[in-house]
Each structure stands twice: as C-alpha cells, then as structure tokens.
C-alpha cells in the first residue's frame, strides 16, 4: 500500500501475569513481531483462532495497550509511547468496536447519550447539536429516533452492536478497529453491518482493521487479509488470492475447516490438534505441531516472509524449500496425513 | 423423492408444544404448537434467528425449563413411546442422561469446577448404571478415549479449567454419551469454538451418531453447520415451525420465504459473489405479534392475504411441511 494511515511495525506484546502470592509465571508472548498497515479507504482483515493474538494486536493498534516493543504510527506519528495529553487529539480519528456491546455500553445511560458522549469529550457543541448528531448516527446504522431515549437492556444484541458502531463513527474516524464486531449477532444483522462498513469505506474513505475468526465475514469486507497463528502473521495477501489459493498450510486448514456442504461432500480429513500455548511457543515455525507437511527445518528455523504469486507474503519453508502450496491442491497423502 | 423408507422409526415425537414465559404483562406464549418427529439415527437441525424459540423448545422437551419463569402450556413429547410430561420428577431424572441427554454452547458452565472431569463422567455413569467406583472410572477413561481426548488416562484427573473449550466440549459429549442415550440434544454445541475445533467436534458428533445409532437434535443458528451435518431441518420463526424439509430440499429448494431469506444471507454452498443479503426489520417480540403471518412484515413476497389470516402449517406427503400461502420451490412460485 502506498500510504498507510495506521502502521504497526514489528510489534511484540508479552504479558507477565502476576501469579497468586506473587509466584513468578512465564510471560505470555501474545504478539511476536507483527507488522501491518491500514490505508485510507482500505479494509484489512485479521483472522486467526482464539489465543492467536489478534485481539491484543487490535488493542495495541488503538493504543489501549502499549506494545512491549515495536512502533505503532497513526498519520505518521508514533503513538505507542505518546503521553495521554498528546494522544487525545488523535483519538477521534482512531476508534474501536468490540464484540460484546453489553459490556461496552453504560447500562445507566440512554443510547442517545452513549452515542453522543464522544462529542462531549472532543467537540464543543450544544446539547441540541449533540442530540442531532446522535440521531443522524442512529439513522446511519439503521436505528430510529425513538431509540434515542432507551437504555441498552431494551435492545437486542444486534441493535446494541449498531449502537456501539454509531458511537465509534460519530467522530468521523479515519480508521476503525472492529474486534469481532459481528460475531455475536445473527447473520442478517451481520450482513447489514458489513454492508454499512463497505459503504463507509467507499463514501467517507474510512479504513478498517476487521478482526474476526469468521472467514465468511472477512471475505465480504476485506480487500487484504492477514492470517495470525500463535502471535505471528503467517500469511498476508489480497483477499481473493488468499481464499482461492492459500499459501500457508494453516490458512489451508482454516479454509477447509469451515463447515458446509462442500466440507461434508469432500469427506476430507478432520483438522488435527489445537494451537499450542502462547506461554511456550515452539522454536521454529509456530504451526509445526499441527502441520501435515512439516519438515525437519520447520522445527528449528522460523521461516521468513516470502512473496507469493498473486500478491502478499507467506512465512512457510514450503515456499522456498518444498512444493509450493499456493494454487495447487495438497497431495492426497499429505492431506490425509496424521 | 420420498426418503421415507430409508429413515428409521420415529424416536422423539414433539406434538403441538407451546411454551409460555412470565413477562411483566403475565404469561406470554413464546412457542406455538411446535411439532416434529426425530427418527432413529437422524441428525435434525432446529434453526432460526435468536429469539425464535429453538432453545426454548429444546429445554422444554428435556424438562429443563426454569420453573419460576417458564412453563409448558400445552402439547406432548413422546420419547420412544413414553409420554415425557406424564413422568414424575424422579422418573424424569432417571430418563435424562440415560435415554436422552443434552450438551450446551458453553461447556465450562456445564461442569463443576472443583471435580476432575473423570469424576464427573464417572458420576454420570454411576447415577444410571450399577457400577463400582473403579469400573465407573475405567468407563470414564474409555469414554474420554472414544471422544478423542489425547492421553485420556492422565487427562481424566484434570480439572475443567485445565482444558481448552474444544476439549471441554469433548468431555461434555463423553458425559452425554456415558449411558448410550437414544437421543442427544445439542444446543449450539460448536458456536463458541474456533473453526478448526468446530470441524473436529462436528466430525466427532457424526462418528458418535453412527457408532451409537444416536438421533441428534442440533439447535443452531448456523446454516453452514446444518449443511455440514444435518439430514433434516426444522426452521422456526417467532415461535412457530415455518418449514420442515430434508437438508437437500432446504438448501436447494426452500419453500418458505423466511428459509430462502436466511439462506441468501449465509449461502452455505460457498457462492463467491460478493453481494450481501439480509432480512429487513427484526423478528416480532412475543406478545406483540402481527395479526396474520408472523413473517409478513419482513417478507419480500407478502400480500393482502398474509395480513388477513393466520397461516396454517401445511404438511406434505413426503414428510416435509411449510407455513406459507406460497410455495417458493414450485416452478412459478405459487
């Protein structure tokens, strides 16, 4: 991308949990050297399974969390260590929507007040003006004026998620980080929200970092995809290329695991294992413990990102050392392996 | 077209089941005369958007509705010839776990945090079978092996918090299958799981179903899961059954506009087109139902007749059913 508004460069995050009775516990290495950018009017999908570090990365991107090392820049300014006083003027441009609108909306505030609250902090407006903007935002996300004076508990999950979205959008941000923003709602509501995100991208040039475990949603909304596994990005690329010709065995496993008639019809092998603990990630490739095509080299050496035909990069030794995965079906024997 | 002969005999027969819940305005109906038959060895999906009454129906037929706030207003549930609602509490407890068992979306909240998983499986075995401690433990380990728990003997001595969500769901499946029930009711069993683990659990349910000749009632909002594992589908909307069909008919030629709209939204066949579909509006709330067809306010095919009268469920000779004046699977739509 020519110009990214939001850039993460070699970000590492490690948590050192305070054990009970100050027992020393090993740090959880949630994110291990991730670089990622979101450009103007661009939507980047970040996919991976629970515990892969994608939500941690999202929090780092909006500086709810400071990275252990690495830089986060927004509009060309490094924000990872910016004092709160200097961060505040940048906040309107960088917003976040969480998965669970139950816990991100104040139950004692009306929805109208919740949606307009960012305006109190960031803009000098009269109460009437704030209310008008709040109404406008509710319309945008498909809610009605009569909803303004209601409380979060009076709404369904899908409606609450729209409210959370309205609040994130009211300051007209340049980048919105959506962390599983459509994961708790019905498909119908999900699709409506995805369509709205597309529209905002086209009409207002908003950029999105769309974090989700839901491949179908990512496919609909993102132009570029990054696949994370155990704290590392294992593959990036244009959405169409990644879905049609996954270059990393993990991406391949994710895509073939998606339920549906095609999986049933294929009668393919059940994916093996579960991601290992981020407390003690294996040396070498993070995916080696589950990879059906693992080689000796994968156990000792972390593969470097290598360009893939059709765009993007993959961190896999197969790309440099073995039969490429991209664009070709895995040999049956390997597919059925283990 | 009829697959009648291939299917087994009816095992679970839900007849005109209506459930009411207590709201601020009194008892309000949330499901309306829900009927379906689950056959031996069949996997049936009970689908619909949140709040359509699918989980309520599942809890009602398990006798697990919260007593203070929900009740069965009318209807019967037969399990292999036994009228479940005629049972005493004691009889019902004997039957639950033995003939019919249930697994839930959140495996963590279904297990006791202070007992090892082996103890909890063994407890379930001993509750229903005359086995000694040692034998029950052996059975627990064997069950864990069966559900694909690696190092089952060692893992049996671990506590729930030491497991991942996928492994806990395996433990719950082990408990549910401990006494080889005839029917397994699974309420969103893979919704909280990651996609690769979801595939593992679906494959496990499939193989367990085949091995134990088990009938599975799968409550889910995910049509991809339905396409993956179900033989038969019952679609619910606003507390009513609006369509019943084989999974093939449902996916390729749905009769009800709601089914078609749901399918357009999720496209389980992996259509690559990028157009997004959704159903405008929201399902009606119980107690504020539209006068005619309950789907009419959101329906793309609605006309005057739909507002005038309630639409009855039409049963077809091949065992399928739908609740609409139209039949969208018919060549000209009527």
Interface residues (C-beta under 8 A of the other chain):
Chain A: X49 X50 X156 X157 X158 X159 X186 X187 X188 X189 X191 X192 X194 X195 X198 X213 X215 X216 X220 X253 X254 X257 X258 X259 X260 X261 X262 X263 X264 X270 X271 X274
Chain B: X49 X50 X51 X164 X165 X166 X167 X190 X194 X195 X196 X197 X198 X199 X200 X202 X203 X221 X222 X223 X224 X225 X227 X228 X229 X251 X261 X262 X265 X266 X268 X269 X270 X274 X276 X277 X278 X279 X282
